[in-house]
Amino acid sequence: MSKNRELKEVQVQEIHEKLTKAKSAVVMDYRGLTVAEVTELRNRFRDSNVDYHVYKNRLVKLAIKDTAYESLNDSLIGPNAIAISYDEPTIPAKIAKEYAKKNNKLELRCGVVDGEFYDEQGIQVIADIPSKDVLVARFLGSITAPVSKFARTLVALAEAKQE
């Protein structure tokens, strides 16, 4: 077996392992970005514990076979970058969308979040979903708000009686 083939097989295995551990993956078209812009984007992803890679489409297609990411197969056309998240499923879409607002050369193509395929419009919607921490905080706030209001009312009534 040739050395080149062995390297490709290792890379396919690496991609497969990353995606089996991932909670989401977003495919982007990065054409037109300068090296400095790609570096800035890569750093934003890295700061959020998201892997950003440019792989050959053929290798990705081999790696996603029989996985939850197989639905990306038809979208892997032309140069692509893939952002893979292991923690928060919406983070890659959020970062990419935020960056694309600043630099219109970056285009979100599609993605898979928690095993569900989303096209370009769907991944844009995913990007607008608040993070898990924000949703939990909002939920807890909505639960505690009535209790807090009731407690304040009781305190006000008690103070009114004392006067």
N, C-alpha and C positions, 0 to 999 in steps of 0.2 A: 504494500500500500504506500502511496506517495506521502511525503511529508505534508504537502498542502492539504490533502484529503484528511489526514489525521488532525490537523489544526482546525479544519472546518467542523469535523465531528465533535471536537472538544468544545468549540464555540456553540454549536447547536445544543449540546448537553448543558452548557452554562446558561444559555437563554431559557431552556426548558426548566431548569431548576429554579431560576429567578421567578419565572412566571407561575410555577406551581406554589411558591411561597407568597406570591403577591396578592394584594386585595384589589388592585386595579392597575390598568395600563392604558395610557393615552398615546395615540399615534398623531404626530404632527408633521407638517411640511415645513422644513426649515430653510428652503432655498432662498437665497438672497441675503441671508444673515451674514454679517462679517464674523471673523474669528473672535473679535472682542465681544460682539453681541452674543454669540453662542457661549462664550466663556461666562458672561454675566448670567445668562439663562441657566447654564449648568450649575453655577454657584448657588442660584436661588433654589434649584431643585435639591442640591446637596444639603443646604441649610435646613431643608424640611425632610431629610431622610428619604429622598426620592432618587432612584437611579435614572440617569438620562444617558441613552446610548444611541448611536447610529450603527445599525446592523444591515447587512445585505438582506434584502427581502426574501431571497430564496432560503437563507439560513433560518430566518424567523418562521417562514412557512413550514419548514421541517420541524422546528422546535414546538410549534403550537398544535401540531397534529395530536388529536385525541385529548385536548385540554379545554378548559373553559374559554380559552382565548382563540379557539379555532375560527370563530366568527369574524376575526380580523382579516382572515385570509384574502378576501376579495378587495379589501381596502389597501393592501400593501402593493401600491403601484408608484413607481418613481421614488425619489429620495425621501426617506422617512426617518424621523427620530422617534424613539419610544421612551416615555417616562413611566417608570414602574414604582408603585408605592406598596410598602409592606405594612404600613400602620393605618393611616387615614385615607380611605378610598377616594375622597373628593379632592385631595391636595394637588395631584398632578394637573387636573383640569383647571383648578383655581389659579395656580401659578402660571400655567400656559395662557389662560384667558387674560389674566392681568398683564402679562408681558406683551401679548398680542395687541392690547389696547395702545400700548406705548410704541410698539413696532409692528406695523401691519404686514410685515413680510412673513411672520410666523402665523401659520394657519392650523387650527385644530381640525383633524380629519375625522377621527372616531375614537372609540375607546370601549373598554370592558370594565365595568365596575361591579364588584361582587357577583361575577359570573354572568352579568347581563350586558349585551351589546348595545351601544348607543352610537347613532350616526353623528354627523357634525352638529346638528341642531340639539340633539339629545345631550351631547357632551357639554355643550354651552349651558344647558339648563343645569346639569350636574355641577358645573363650576359655580353656579349661584347658590347652591345649597350650603347653608352654614355648616361649620365643622361640628363634629360630635360633641365637643366640649361646649360650644355655644348653644346647641340644641338642648343639652342637659341643663345648662344654666337657665335657659328660658323656661323649660318645663318646671324646674324647681321654683323659679320665681312665680310662675303662674299658680303653683300649688300653695306657696306660702303667702301670697298676696291677700287672699280672703281672711286667713287666720290673723295676719298682721293688722288688717283693717279692723277686724273684730276686736282685737286686743286694744287698739288705739281708742275705739269707741267706748269700751269698758272703762278705760282709764279716764277718758273725758267725762263719762257719767259719774264716776267716783269723785272726781274733782268738783264737779258741779254740785253734788250732794253735800260736800264738805263746806261749801261756801254758804 
